[in-house]
Amino acid sequence: NGANVPEPRTFPAKGDKPPRTVYEQKAYANMGGVFPVEFKITHDDHNNAYPIGKYELAPSSYKVNQYGQLELHRFGMKLVPYAEFADKK
């Protein structure tokens, strides 16, 4: 159905910065509820889109903030294929 194909989103020029295009890919997360939850993954290049499959968050997707609390790295989120992640445990 093409839901995995990233769609371009262009931000207009601002000040001396040129317009910027990013590519948003739909994905679904199992949050423990009855149905998966849709979210978007942003890519700088459409060629970086993830193929259809099951993924886990890579350990590098987390960081410790200035208060010592664990949080999701907003601009560094990376997914790894589920089988690859499971093999490394």
PDB file of N, CA, C and O in Angstrom:
ATOM      1  N   ASN A   1       0.811  -1.206   0.000  1.00  0.00           N
ATOM      2  CA  ASN A   1       0.000   0.000   0.000  1.00  0.00           C
ATOM      3  C   ASN A   1       0.851   1.266   0.000  1.00  0.00           C
ATOM      4  O   ASN A   1       0.305   2.365  -0.092  1.00  0.00           O
ATOM      5  N   GLY A   2       2.160   1.143   0.100  1.00  0.00           N
ATOM      6  CA  GLY A   2       3.044   2.303   0.022  1.00  0.00           C
ATOM      7  C   GLY A   2       3.180   3.099   1.299  1.00  0.00           C
ATOM      8  O   GLY A   2       3.820   4.150   1.298  1.00  0.00           O
ATOM      9  N   ALA A   3       2.592   2.623   2.399  1.00  0.00           N
ATOM     10  CA  ALA A   3       2.664   3.368   3.660  1.00  0.00           C
ATOM     11  C   ALA A   3       4.094   3.485   4.169  1.00  0.00           C
ATOM     12  O   ALA A   3       4.399   4.376   4.961  1.00  0.00           O
ATOM     13  N   ASN A   4       4.974   2.590   3.720  1.00  0.00           N
ATOM     14  CA  ASN A   4       6.363   2.629   4.164  1.00  0.00           C
ATOM     15  C   ASN A   4       7.223   3.593   3.347  1.00  0.00           C
ATOM     16  O   ASN A   4       8.372   3.851   3.705  1.00  0.00           O
ATOM     17  N   VAL A   5       6.675   4.128   2.255  1.00  0.00           N
ATOM     18  CA  VAL A   5       7.428   5.046   1.391  1.00  0.00           C
ATOM     19  C   VAL A   5       7.427   6.436   2.021  1.00  0.00           C
ATOM     20  O   VAL A   5       6.360   6.981   2.306  1.00  0.00           O
ATOM     21  N   PRO A   6       8.613   7.018   2.244  1.00  0.00           N
ATOM     22  CA  PRO A   6       8.660   8.333   2.885  1.00  0.00           C
ATOM     23  C   PRO A   6       8.094   9.431   1.989  1.00  0.00           C
ATOM     24  O   PRO A   6       8.280   9.418   0.772  1.00  0.00           O
ATOM     25  N   GLU A   7       7.405  10.374   2.611  1.00  0.00           N
ATOM     26  CA  GLU A   7       6.832  11.499   1.882  1.00  0.00           C
ATOM     27  C   GLU A   7       7.627  12.756   2.187  1.00  0.00           C
ATOM     28  O   GLU A   7       7.987  12.995   3.340  1.00  0.00           O
ATOM     29  N   PRO A   8       7.908  13.572   1.161  1.00  0.00           N
ATOM     30  CA  PRO A   8       8.686  14.788   1.397  1.00  0.00           C
ATOM     31  C   PRO A   8       7.896  15.835   2.166  1.00  0.00           C
ATOM     32  O   PRO A   8       6.681  15.964   2.011  1.00  0.00           O
ATOM     33  N   ARG A   9       8.602  16.566   2.985  1.00  0.00           N
ATOM     34  CA  ARG A   9       8.030  17.705   3.710  1.00  0.00           C
ATOM     35  C   ARG A   9       9.059  18.824   3.626  1.00  0.00           C
ATOM     36  O   ARG A   9      10.193  18.670   4.078  1.00  0.00           O
ATOM     37  N   THR A  10       8.657  19.946   3.046  1.00  0.00           N
ATOM     38  CA  THR A  10       9.595  21.047   2.834  1.00  0.00           C
ATOM     39  C   THR A  10       9.289  22.194   3.774  1.00  0.00           C
ATOM     40  O   THR A  10       8.150  22.646   3.897  1.00  0.00           O
ATOM     41  N   PHE A  11      10.344  22.651   4.435  1.00  0.00           N
ATOM     42  CA  PHE A  11      10.251  23.815   5.309  1.00  0.00           C
ATOM     43  C   PHE A  11      10.735  25.014   4.509  1.00  0.00           C
ATOM     44  O   PHE A  11      11.783  24.934   3.868  1.00  0.00           O
ATOM     45  N   PRO A  12       9.998  26.127   4.526  1.00  0.00           N
ATOM     46  CA  PRO A  12      10.395  27.286   3.726  1.00  0.00           C
ATOM     47  C   PRO A  12      11.697  27.911   4.224  1.00  0.00           C
ATOM     48  O   PRO A  12      12.124  27.697   5.358  1.00  0.00           O
ATOM     49  N   ALA A  13      12.306  28.687   3.338  1.00  0.00           N
ATOM     50  CA  ALA A  13      13.524  29.413   3.700  1.00  0.00           C
ATOM     51  C   ALA A  13      13.223  30.326   4.878  1.00  0.00           C
ATOM     52  O   ALA A  13      12.131  30.885   4.990  1.00  0.00           O
ATOM     53  N   LYS A  14      14.208  30.464   5.751  1.00  0.00           N
ATOM     54  CA  LYS A  14      14.033  31.314   6.929  1.00  0.00           C
ATOM     55  C   LYS A  14      15.318  32.104   7.121  1.00  0.00           C
ATOM     56  O   LYS A  14      16.384  31.535   7.351  1.00  0.00           O
ATOM     57  N   GLY A  15      15.202  33.416   7.024  1.00  0.00           N
ATOM     58  CA  GLY A  15      16.392  34.252   7.148  1.00  0.00           C
ATOM     59  C   GLY A  15      17.362  33.933   6.026  1.00  0.00           C
ATOM     60  O   GLY A  15      16.991  33.946   4.852  1.00  0.00           O
ATOM     61  N   ASP A  16      18.606  33.646   6.389  1.00  0.00           N
ATOM     62  CA  ASP A  16      19.609  33.322   5.371  1.00  0.00           C
ATOM     63  C   ASP A  16      19.708  31.813   5.109  1.00  0.00           C
ATOM     64  O   ASP A  16      20.584  31.369   4.368  1.00  0.00           O
ATOM     65  N   LYS A  17      18.811  31.028   5.717  1.00  0.00           N
ATOM     66  CA  LYS A  17      18.827  29.577   5.514  1.00  0.00           C
ATOM     67  C   LYS A  17      17.925  29.204   4.338  1.00  0.00           C
ATOM     68  O   LYS A  17      16.811  29.716   4.224  1.00  0.00           O
ATOM     69  N   PRO A  18      18.404  28.309   3.458  1.00  0.00           N
ATOM     70  CA  PRO A  18      17.591  27.894   2.308  1.00  0.00           C
ATOM     71  C   PRO A  18      16.457  26.968   2.750  1.00  0.00           C
ATOM     72  O   PRO A  18      16.463  26.486   3.883  1.00  0.00           O
ATOM     73  N   PRO A  19      15.484  26.715   1.870  1.00  0.00           N
ATOM     74  CA  PRO A  19      14.428  25.766   2.206  1.00  0.00           C
ATOM     75  C   PRO A  19      15.044  24.390   2.492  1.00  0.00           C
ATOM     76  O   PRO A  19      16.112  24.066   1.971  1.00  0.00           O
ATOM     77  N   ARG A  20      14.378  23.596   3.308  1.00  0.00           N
ATOM     78  CA  ARG A  20      14.899  22.277   3.678  1.00  0.00           C
ATOM     79  C   ARG A  20      13.806  21.237   3.488  1.00  0.00           C
ATOM     80  O   ARG A  20      12.667  21.421   3.919  1.00  0.00           O
ATOM     81  N   THR A  21      14.172  20.152   2.839  1.00  0.00           N
ATOM     82  CA  THR A  21      13.231  19.057   2.639  1.00  0.00           C
ATOM     83  C   THR A  21      13.672  17.854   3.459  1.00  0.00           C
ATOM     84  O   THR A  21      14.830  17.441   3.406  1.00  0.00           O
ATOM     85  N   VAL A  22      12.741  17.303   4.210  1.00  0.00           N
ATOM     86  CA  VAL A  22      12.967  16.059   4.944  1.00  0.00           C
ATOM     87  C   VAL A  22      11.934  15.057   4.443  1.00  0.00           C
ATOM     88  O   VAL A  22      10.983  15.421   3.751  1.00  0.00           O
ATOM     89  N   TYR A  23      12.130  13.812   4.795  1.00  0.00           N
ATOM     90  CA  TYR A  23      11.237  12.753   4.337  1.00  0.00           C
ATOM     91  C   TYR A  23      10.677  12.026   5.550  1.00  0.00           C
ATOM     92  O   TYR A  23      11.425  11.507   6.378  1.00  0.00           O
ATOM     93  N   GLU A  24       9.359  11.993   5.644  1.00  0.00           N
ATOM     94  CA  GLU A  24       8.690  11.367   6.782  1.00  0.00           C
ATOM     95  C   GLU A  24       8.155  10.003   6.378  1.00  0.00           C
ATOM     96  O   GLU A  24       7.445   9.859   5.383  1.00  0.00           O
ATOM     97  N   GLN A  25       8.517   9.004   7.183  1.00  0.00           N
ATOM     98  CA  GLN A  25       8.086   7.634   6.942  1.00  0.00           C
ATOM     99  C   GLN A  25       7.147   7.210   8.061  1.00  0.00           C
ATOM    100  O   GLN A  25       7.450   7.400   9.239  1.00  0.00           O
ATOM    101  N   LYS A  26       6.018   6.642   7.694  1.00  0.00           N
ATOM    102  CA  LYS A  26       5.080   6.136   8.702  1.00  0.00           C
ATOM    103  C   LYS A  26       5.610   4.823   9.267  1.00  0.00           C
ATOM    104  O   LYS A  26       6.169   3.994   8.550  1.00  0.00           O
ATOM    105  N   ALA A  27       5.418   4.663  10.556  1.00  0.00           N
ATOM    106  CA  ALA A  27       5.807   3.425  11.234  1.00  0.00           C
ATOM    107  C   ALA A  27       4.796   3.175  12.342  1.00  0.00           C
ATOM    108  O   ALA A  27       3.979   4.040  12.659  1.00  0.00           O
ATOM    109  N   TYR A  28       4.857   2.004  12.916  1.00  0.00           N
ATOM    110  CA  TYR A  28       3.920   1.643  13.976  1.00  0.00           C
ATOM    111  C   TYR A  28       4.685   1.059  15.152  1.00  0.00           C
ATOM    112  O   TYR A  28       5.611   0.268  14.971  1.00  0.00           O
ATOM    113  N   ALA A  29       4.294   1.451  16.352  1.00  0.00           N
ATOM    114  CA  ALA A  29       4.936   0.968  17.575  1.00  0.00           C
ATOM    115  C   ALA A  29       3.933   0.175  18.397  1.00  0.00           C
ATOM    116  O   ALA A  29       2.783   0.583  18.559  1.00  0.00           O
ATOM    117  N   ASN A  30       4.374  -0.943  18.905  1.00  0.00           N
ATOM    118  CA  ASN A  30       3.555  -1.730  19.817  1.00  0.00           C
ATOM    119  C   ASN A  30       3.790  -1.173  21.213  1.00  0.00           C
ATOM    120  O   ASN A  30       4.851  -1.377  21.803  1.00  0.00           O
ATOM    121  N   MET A  31       2.796  -0.471  21.732  1.00  0.00           N
ATOM    122  CA  MET A  31       2.909   0.177  23.039  1.00  0.00           C
ATOM    123  C   MET A  31       2.216  -0.634  24.134  1.00  0.00           C
ATOM    124  O   MET A  31       2.018  -0.142  25.245  1.00  0.00           O
ATOM    125  N   GLY A  32       1.846  -1.881  23.818  1.00  0.00           N
ATOM    126  CA  GLY A  32       1.205  -2.738  24.806  1.00  0.00           C
ATOM    127  C   GLY A  32      -0.308  -2.691  24.777  1.00  0.00           C
ATOM    128  O   GLY A  32      -0.967  -3.425  25.514  1.00  0.00           O
ATOM    129  N   GLY A  33      -0.870  -1.833  23.929  1.00  0.00           N
ATOM    130  CA  GLY A  33      -2.323  -1.739  23.832  1.00  0.00           C
ATOM    131  C   GLY A  33      -2.878  -2.748  22.843  1.00  0.00           C
ATOM    132  O   GLY A  33      -2.170  -3.639  22.374  1.00  0.00           O
ATOM    133  N   VAL A  34      -4.150  -2.593  22.539  1.00  0.00           N
ATOM    134  CA  VAL A  34      -4.826  -3.504  21.620  1.00  0.00           C
ATOM    135  C   VAL A  34      -4.302  -3.342  20.196  1.00  0.00           C
ATOM    136  O   VAL A  34      -4.160  -4.324  19.468  1.00  0.00           O
ATOM    137  N   PHE A  35      -4.013  -2.094  19.799  1.00  0.00           N
ATOM    138  CA  PHE A  35      -3.557  -1.815  18.443  1.00  0.00           C
ATOM    139  C   PHE A  35      -2.216  -1.090  18.471  1.00  0.00           C
ATOM    140  O   PHE A  35      -1.919  -0.374  19.428  1.00  0.00           O
ATOM    141  N   PRO A  36      -1.398  -1.271  17.425  1.00  0.00           N
ATOM    142  CA  PRO A  36      -0.157  -0.502  17.327  1.00  0.00           C
ATOM    143  C   PRO A  36      -0.473   0.986  17.153  1.00  0.00           C
ATOM    144  O   PRO A  36      -1.558   1.351  16.699  1.00  0.00           O
ATOM    145  N   VAL A  37       0.479   1.831  17.517  1.00  0.00           N
ATOM    146  CA  VAL A  37       0.319   3.277  17.423  1.00  0.00           C
ATOM    147  C   VAL A  37       1.178   3.789  16.267  1.00  0.00           C
ATOM    148  O   VAL A  37       2.362   3.466  16.174  1.00  0.00           O
ATOM    149  N   GLU A  38       0.572   4.589  15.388  1.00  0.00           N
ATOM    150  CA  GLU A  38       1.314   5.150  14.260  1.00  0.00           C
ATOM    151  C   GLU A  38       2.181   6.310  14.729  1.00  0.00           C
ATOM    152  O   GLU A  38       1.762   7.117  15.559  1.00  0.00           O
ATOM    153  N   PHE A  39       3.400   6.386  14.186  1.00  0.00           N
ATOM    154  CA  PHE A  39       4.272   7.535  14.417  1.00  0.00           C
ATOM    155  C   PHE A  39       5.079   7.769  13.148  1.00  0.00           C
ATOM    156  O   PHE A  39       4.995   6.978  12.209  1.00  0.00           O
ATOM    157  N   LYS A  40       5.850   8.830  13.108  1.00  0.00           N
ATOM    158  CA  LYS A  40       6.641   9.165  11.925  1.00  0.00           C
ATOM    159  C   LYS A  40       8.123   9.163  12.261  1.00  0.00           C
ATOM    160  O   LYS A  40       8.535   9.573  13.347  1.00  0.00           O
ATOM    161  N   ILE A  41       8.909   8.694  11.308  1.00  0.00           N
ATOM    162  CA  ILE A  41      10.362   8.742  11.402  1.00  0.00           C
ATOM    163  C   ILE A  41      10.820   9.714  10.327  1.00  0.00           C
ATOM    164  O   ILE A  41      10.406   9.603   9.173  1.00  0.00           O
ATOM    165  N   THR A  42      11.663  10.658  10.691  1.00  0.00           N
ATOM    166  CA  THR A  42      12.143  11.662   9.742  1.00  0.00           C
ATOM    167  C   THR A  42      13.529  11.290   9.234  1.00  0.00           C
ATOM    168  O   THR A  42      14.417  10.936  10.010  1.00  0.00           O
ATOM    169  N   HIS A  43      13.697  11.375   7.921  1.00  0.00           N
ATOM    170  CA  HIS A  43      14.978  11.093   7.266  1.00  0.00           C
ATOM    171  C   HIS A  43      15.415  12.331   6.488  1.00  0.00           C
ATOM    172  O   HIS A  43      14.581  13.071   5.966  1.00  0.00           O
ATOM    173  N   ASP A  44      16.727  12.552   6.414  1.00  0.00           N
ATOM    174  CA  ASP A  44      17.252  13.637   5.582  1.00  0.00           C
ATOM    175  C   ASP A  44      17.246  13.249   4.109  1.00  0.00           C
ATOM    176  O   ASP A  44      17.215  14.117   3.236  1.00  0.00           O
ATOM    177  N   ASP A  45      17.276  11.954   3.832  1.00  0.00           N
ATOM    178  CA  ASP A  45      17.319  11.446   2.461  1.00  0.00           C
ATOM    179  C   ASP A  45      16.309  10.301   2.355  1.00  0.00           C
ATOM    180  O   ASP A  45      16.266   9.431   3.225  1.00  0.00           O
ATOM    181  N   HIS A  46      15.506  10.299   1.303  1.00  0.00           N
ATOM    182  CA  HIS A  46      14.492   9.246   1.167  1.00  0.00           C
ATOM    183  C   HIS A  46      15.115   7.855   1.030  1.00  0.00           C
ATOM    184  O   HIS A  46      14.452   6.849   1.283  1.00  0.00           O
ATOM    185  N   ASN A  47      16.379   7.800   0.633  1.00  0.00           N
ATOM    186  CA  ASN A  47      17.066   6.510   0.502  1.00  0.00           C
ATOM    187  C   ASN A  47      17.385   5.872   1.853  1.00  0.00           C
ATOM    188  O   ASN A  47      17.761   4.701   1.906  1.00  0.00           O
ATOM    189  N   ASN A  48      17.241   6.624   2.942  1.00  0.00           N
ATOM    190  CA  ASN A  48      17.513   6.101   4.279  1.00  0.00           C
ATOM    191  C   ASN A  48      16.286   5.448   4.917  1.00  0.00           C
ATOM    192  O   ASN A  48      16.334   5.044   6.079  1.00  0.00           O
ATOM    193  N   ALA A  49      15.202   5.343   4.173  1.00  0.00           N
ATOM    194  CA  ALA A  49      13.964   4.763   4.715  1.00  0.00           C
ATOM    195  C   ALA A  49      14.184   3.311   5.130  1.00  0.00           C
ATOM    196  O   ALA A  49      14.968   2.588   4.515  1.00  0.00           O
ATOM    197  N   TYR A  50      13.489   2.903   6.169  1.00  0.00           N
ATOM    198  CA  TYR A  50      13.581   1.529   6.660  1.00  0.00           C
ATOM    199  C   TYR A  50      12.674   0.625   5.836  1.00  0.00           C
ATOM    200  O   TYR A  50      11.534   0.991   5.552  1.00  0.00           O
ATOM    201  N   PRO A  51      13.164  -0.557   5.446  1.00  0.00           N
ATOM    202  CA  PRO A  51      12.280  -1.508   4.771  1.00  0.00           C
ATOM    203  C   PRO A  51      11.229  -2.041   5.749  1.00  0.00           C
ATOM    204  O   PRO A  51      11.402  -1.951   6.965  1.00  0.00           O
ATOM    205  N   ILE A  52      10.166  -2.583   5.224  1.00  0.00           N
ATOM    206  CA  ILE A  52       9.125  -3.168   6.070  1.00  0.00           C
ATOM    207  C   ILE A  52       9.739  -4.298   6.893  1.00  0.00           C
ATOM    208  O   ILE A  52      10.470  -5.137   6.367  1.00  0.00           O
ATOM    209  N   GLY A  53       9.436  -4.307   8.180  1.00  0.00           N
ATOM    210  CA  GLY A  53       9.962  -5.347   9.058  1.00  0.00           C
ATOM    211  C   GLY A  53       9.731  -4.990  10.507  1.00  0.00           C
ATOM    212  O   GLY A  53       9.076  -3.993  10.813  1.00  0.00           O
ATOM    213  N   LYS A  54      10.267  -5.801  11.399  1.00  0.00           N
ATOM    214  CA  LYS A  54      10.168  -5.543  12.838  1.00  0.00           C
ATOM    215  C   LYS A  54      11.500  -4.990  13.313  1.00  0.00           C
ATOM    216  O   LYS A  54      12.564  -5.478  12.935  1.00  0.00           O
ATOM    217  N   TYR A  55      11.420  -3.952  14.154  1.00  0.00           N
ATOM    218  CA  TYR A  55      12.618  -3.257  14.616  1.00  0.00           C
ATOM    219  C   TYR A  55      12.568  -3.020  16.114  1.00  0.00           C
ATOM    220  O   TYR A  55      11.505  -3.052  16.736  1.00  0.00           O
ATOM    221  N   GLU A  56      13.745  -2.780  16.677  1.00  0.00           N
ATOM    222  CA  GLU A  56      13.902  -2.356  18.071  1.00  0.00           C
ATOM    223  C   GLU A  56      14.694  -1.056  18.037  1.00  0.00           C
ATOM    224  O   GLU A  56      15.408  -0.781  17.073  1.00  0.00           O
ATOM    225  N   LEU A  57      14.565  -0.266  19.084  1.00  0.00           N
ATOM    226  CA  LEU A  57      15.400   0.928  19.187  1.00  0.00           C
ATOM    227  C   LEU A  57      16.830   0.504  19.472  1.00  0.00           C
ATOM    228  O   LEU A  57      17.070  -0.343  20.333  1.00  0.00           O
ATOM    229  N   ALA A  58      17.777   1.084  18.756  1.00  0.00           N
ATOM    230  CA  ALA A  58      19.193   0.818  19.003  1.00  0.00           C
ATOM    231  C   ALA A  58      19.580   1.445  20.338  1.00  0.00           C
ATOM    232  O   ALA A  58      19.004   2.463  20.721  1.00  0.00           O
ATOM    233  N   PRO A  59      20.533   0.869  21.050  1.00  0.00           N
ATOM    234  CA  PRO A  59      20.977   1.456  22.321  1.00  0.00           C
ATOM    235  C   PRO A  59      21.425   2.912  22.181  1.00  0.00           C
ATOM    236  O   PRO A  59      21.288   3.694  23.122  1.00  0.00           O
ATOM    237  N   SER A  60      21.957   3.281  21.017  1.00  0.00           N
ATOM    238  CA  SER A  60      22.404   4.666  20.804  1.00  0.00           C
ATOM    239  C   SER A  60      21.234   5.641  20.695  1.00  0.00           C
ATOM    240  O   SER A  60      21.450   6.850  20.615  1.00  0.00           O
ATOM    241  N   SER A  61      20.004   5.138  20.689  1.00  0.00           N
ATOM    242  CA  SER A  61      18.820   5.995  20.602  1.00  0.00           C
ATOM    243  C   SER A  61      18.461   6.650  21.929  1.00  0.00           C
ATOM    244  O   SER A  61      17.567   7.493  21.989  1.00  0.00           O
ATOM    245  N   TYR A  62      19.150   6.265  22.979  1.00  0.00           N
ATOM    246  CA  TYR A  62      18.887   6.819  24.311  1.00  0.00           C
ATOM    247  C   TYR A  62      20.051   7.693  24.750  1.00  0.00           C
ATOM    248  O   TYR A  62      21.188   7.507  24.317  1.00  0.00           O
ATOM    249  N   LYS A  63      19.743   8.650  25.621  1.00  0.00           N
ATOM    250  CA  LYS A  63      20.800   9.468  26.216  1.00  0.00           C
ATOM    251  C   LYS A  63      20.381   9.833  27.634  1.00  0.00           C
ATOM    252  O   LYS A  63      19.217   9.690  28.010  1.00  0.00           O
ATOM    253  N   VAL A  64      21.335  10.299  28.401  1.00  0.00           N
ATOM    254  CA  VAL A  64      21.066  10.774  29.750  1.00  0.00           C
ATOM    255  C   VAL A  64      21.085  12.296  29.685  1.00  0.00           C
ATOM    256  O   VAL A  64      22.057  12.886  29.214  1.00  0.00           O
ATOM    257  N   ASN A  65      20.013  12.934  30.156  1.00  0.00           N
ATOM    258  CA  ASN A  65      19.926  14.394  30.072  1.00  0.00           C
ATOM    259  C   ASN A  65      20.711  15.060  31.201  1.00  0.00           C
ATOM    260  O   ASN A  65      21.355  14.393  32.012  1.00  0.00           O
ATOM    261  N   GLN A  66      20.641  16.391  31.230  1.00  0.00           N
ATOM    262  CA  GLN A  66      21.423  17.152  32.214  1.00  0.00           C
ATOM    263  C   GLN A  66      20.986  16.902  33.652  1.00  0.00           C
ATOM    264  O   GLN A  66      21.692  17.282  34.585  1.00  0.00           O
ATOM    265  N   TYR A  67      19.826  16.266  33.844  1.00  0.00           N
ATOM    266  CA  TYR A  67      19.335  15.962  35.189  1.00  0.00           C
ATOM    267  C   TYR A  67      19.593  14.507  35.572  1.00  0.00           C
ATOM    268  O   TYR A  67      19.136  14.042  36.616  1.00  0.00           O
ATOM    269  N   GLY A  68      20.332  13.790  34.718  1.00  0.00           N
ATOM    270  CA  GLY A  68      20.653  12.400  34.998  1.00  0.00           C
ATOM    271  C   GLY A  68      19.537  11.431  34.665  1.00  0.00           C
ATOM    272  O   GLY A  68      19.571  10.279  35.098  1.00  0.00           O
ATOM    273  N   GLN A  69      18.540  11.878  33.900  1.00  0.00           N
ATOM    274  CA  GLN A  69      17.403  11.027  33.547  1.00  0.00           C
ATOM    275  C   GLN A  69      17.571  10.474  32.137  1.00  0.00           C
ATOM    276  O   GLN A  69      18.082  11.149  31.244  1.00  0.00           O
ATOM    277  N   LEU A  70      17.136   9.243  31.959  1.00  0.00           N
ATOM    278  CA  LEU A  70      17.194   8.601  30.659  1.00  0.00           C
ATOM    279  C   LEU A  70      16.087   9.157  29.768  1.00  0.00           C
ATOM    280  O   LEU A  70      14.943   9.295  30.200  1.00  0.00           O
ATOM    281  N   GLU A  71      16.433   9.469  28.534  1.00  0.00           N
ATOM    282  CA  GLU A  71      15.424   9.950  27.587  1.00  0.00           C
ATOM    283  C   GLU A  71      15.779   9.488  26.187  1.00  0.00           C
ATOM    284  O   GLU A  71      16.905   9.069  25.918  1.00  0.00           O
ATOM    285  N   LEU A  72      14.795   9.572  25.300  1.00  0.00           N
ATOM    286  CA  LEU A  72      15.002   9.224  23.901  1.00  0.00           C
ATOM    287  C   LEU A  72      15.776  10.348  23.233  1.00  0.00           C
ATOM    288  O   LEU A  72      15.444  11.523  23.394  1.00  0.00           O
ATOM    289  N   HIS A  73      16.803   9.985  22.486  1.00  0.00           N
ATOM    290  CA  HIS A  73      17.610  10.969  21.765  1.00  0.00           C
ATOM    291  C   HIS A  73      16.782  11.450  20.580  1.00  0.00           C
ATOM    292  O   HIS A  73      16.651  10.738  19.583  1.00  0.00           O
ATOM    293  N   ARG A  74      16.229  12.638  20.682  1.00  0.00           N
ATOM    294  CA  ARG A  74      15.247  13.137  19.715  1.00  0.00           C
ATOM    295  C   ARG A  74      15.742  13.104  18.271  1.00  0.00           C
ATOM    296  O   ARG A  74      15.008  12.690  17.374  1.00  0.00           O
ATOM    297  N   PHE A  75      16.967  13.533  18.044  1.00  0.00           N
ATOM    298  CA  PHE A  75      17.476  13.589  16.671  1.00  0.00           C
ATOM    299  C   PHE A  75      18.455  12.458  16.374  1.00  0.00           C
ATOM    300  O   PHE A  75      19.099  12.462  15.325  1.00  0.00           O
ATOM    301  N   GLY A  76      18.576  11.498  17.275  1.00  0.00           N
ATOM    302  CA  GLY A  76      19.504  10.396  17.073  1.00  0.00           C
ATOM    303  C   GLY A  76      18.839   9.041  17.166  1.00  0.00           C
ATOM    304  O   GLY A  76      19.506   8.033  17.398  1.00  0.00           O
ATOM    305  N   MET A  77      17.514   9.010  16.984  1.00  0.00           N
ATOM    306  CA  MET A  77      16.807   7.740  17.079  1.00  0.00           C
ATOM    307  C   MET A  77      17.186   6.846  15.905  1.00  0.00           C
ATOM    308  O   MET A  77      17.132   7.267  14.749  1.00  0.00           O
ATOM    309  N   LYS A  78      17.567   5.619  16.207  1.00  0.00           N
ATOM    310  CA  LYS A  78      17.944   4.665  15.172  1.00  0.00           C
ATOM    311  C   LYS A  78      17.277   3.333  15.481  1.00  0.00           C
ATOM    312  O   LYS A  78      17.191   2.914  16.635  1.00  0.00           O
ATOM    313  N   LEU A  79      16.814   2.685  14.439  1.00  0.00           N
ATOM    314  CA  LEU A  79      16.188   1.377  14.589  1.00  0.00           C
ATOM    315  C   LEU A  79      17.130   0.302  14.061  1.00  0.00           C
ATOM    316  O   LEU A  79      17.875   0.530  13.109  1.00  0.00           O
ATOM    317  N   VAL A  80      17.091  -0.864  14.684  1.00  0.00           N
ATOM    318  CA  VAL A  80      17.839  -2.019  14.191  1.00  0.00           C
ATOM    319  C   VAL A  80      16.837  -3.146  13.979  1.00  0.00           C
ATOM    320  O   VAL A  80      15.890  -3.289  14.753  1.00  0.00           O
ATOM    321  N   PRO A  81      17.042  -3.952  12.928  1.00  0.00           N
ATOM    322  CA  PRO A  81      16.119  -5.064  12.698  1.00  0.00           C
ATOM    323  C   PRO A  81      16.012  -5.938  13.938  1.00  0.00           C
ATOM    324  O   PRO A  81      17.011  -6.191  14.611  1.00  0.00           O
ATOM    325  N   TYR A  82      14.828  -6.391  14.235  1.00  0.00           N
ATOM    326  CA  TYR A  82      14.571  -7.162  15.452  1.00  0.00           C
ATOM    327  C   TYR A  82      15.469  -8.389  15.553  1.00  0.00           C
ATOM    328  O   TYR A  82      16.009  -8.660  16.625  1.00  0.00           O
ATOM    329  N   ALA A  83      15.642  -9.131  14.473  1.00  0.00           N
ATOM    330  CA  ALA A  83      16.472 -10.341  14.503  1.00  0.00           C
ATOM    331  C   ALA A  83      17.919  -9.990  14.829  1.00  0.00           C
ATOM    332  O   ALA A  83      18.570 -10.699  15.596  1.00  0.00           O
ATOM    333  N   GLU A  84      18.431  -8.897  14.251  1.00  0.00           N
ATOM    334  CA  GLU A  84      19.807  -8.467  14.509  1.00  0.00           C
ATOM    335  C   GLU A  84      19.972  -8.098  15.976  1.00  0.00           C
ATOM    336  O   GLU A  84      20.977  -8.441  16.598  1.00  0.00           O
ATOM    337  N   PHE A  85      18.990  -7.404  16.523  1.00  0.00           N
ATOM    338  CA  PHE A  85      19.039  -6.996  17.927  1.00  0.00           C
ATOM    339  C   PHE A  85      19.010  -8.231  18.826  1.00  0.00           C
ATOM    340  O   PHE A  85      19.775  -8.323  19.786  1.00  0.00           O
ATOM    341  N   ALA A  86      18.139  -9.164  18.515  1.00  0.00           N
ATOM    342  CA  ALA A  86      17.993 -10.370  19.336  1.00  0.00           C
ATOM    343  C   ALA A  86      19.261 -11.218  19.305  1.00  0.00           C
ATOM    344  O   ALA A  86      19.602 -11.851  20.304  1.00  0.00           O
ATOM    345  N   ASP A  87      19.965 -11.239  18.171  1.00  0.00           N
ATOM    346  CA  ASP A  87      21.197 -12.023  18.050  1.00  0.00           C
ATOM    347  C   ASP A  87      22.308 -11.497  18.945  1.00  0.00           C
ATOM    348  O   ASP A  87      23.192 -12.259  19.334  1.00  0.00           O
ATOM    349  N   LYS A  88      22.282 -10.204  19.281  1.00  0.00           N
ATOM    350  CA  LYS A  88      23.353  -9.592  20.063  1.00  0.00           C
ATOM    351  C   LYS A  88      23.130  -9.695  21.559  1.00  0.00           C
ATOM    352  O   LYS A  88      24.011  -9.322  22.334  1.00  0.00           O
ATOM    353  N   LYS A  89      21.977 -10.191  21.988  1.00  0.00           N
ATOM    354  CA  LYS A  89      21.687 -10.295  23.428  1.00  0.00           C
ATOM    355  C   LYS A  89      22.477 -11.420  24.053  1.00  0.00           C
ATOM    356  O   LYS A  89      22.365 -11.659  25.255  1.00  0.00           O
TER     357      LYS A  89
END
